[in-house]
């Protein structure tokens, strides 16, 4: 596609459930980033992939959060045992390399009830 | 502790006038700074960036100024247009590029016709 695509655009889940958020980056972009934006805050770094490997996962808040990018393209952010505090907009971005402009998707709004 | 601070939550200017958005940072290791623009229900869009070896970068109507001694940067938009109305985020990185950007809370700019 022309831009970064994130699905679903909205997700409502019950506390304790497992969710997966998908990111389709721009074709050919080797760098992929996940951020989380809570209401009234700026985006908060979660994890960065260079190709298939997670080059920096220091932003993942705890071990309930995990992300994969098995073929170096699509990435999935996985959240186990969701909590109400996980409610936020989850943003994905990609770039040709880490030193060039990053393009963001429209985000997935996750609501944990 | 906010390492990147945008102390004005909102700003209102008249069409055709200059908009000045300010950003302060505390981490002297930051060496790359970016401004992003965000419309509602969309992901952030890259606007302009500056590395710490420069004190000014200009792109059309947008100019970013960096004052390293004051740990301060500003974004100037001139002339302002109604389509510039959006939330503007300042972001910084301690490693050149997009890796692990630290974001401010954003400034909502309203350009009035």
Interface residues (C-beta under 8 A of the other chain):
Chain A: X4 X31 X33 X35 X40 X41 X42 X43 X44 X45 X48 X55 X56 X58 X59 X91 X93 X95 X97 X98 X99 X100 X101 X102 X103 X104 X105 X106 X107
Chain B: X4 X36 X41 X42 X43 X44 X45 X46 X49 X89 X91 X96 X97 X98 X99 X100 X101 X102 X103 X104 X105 X106
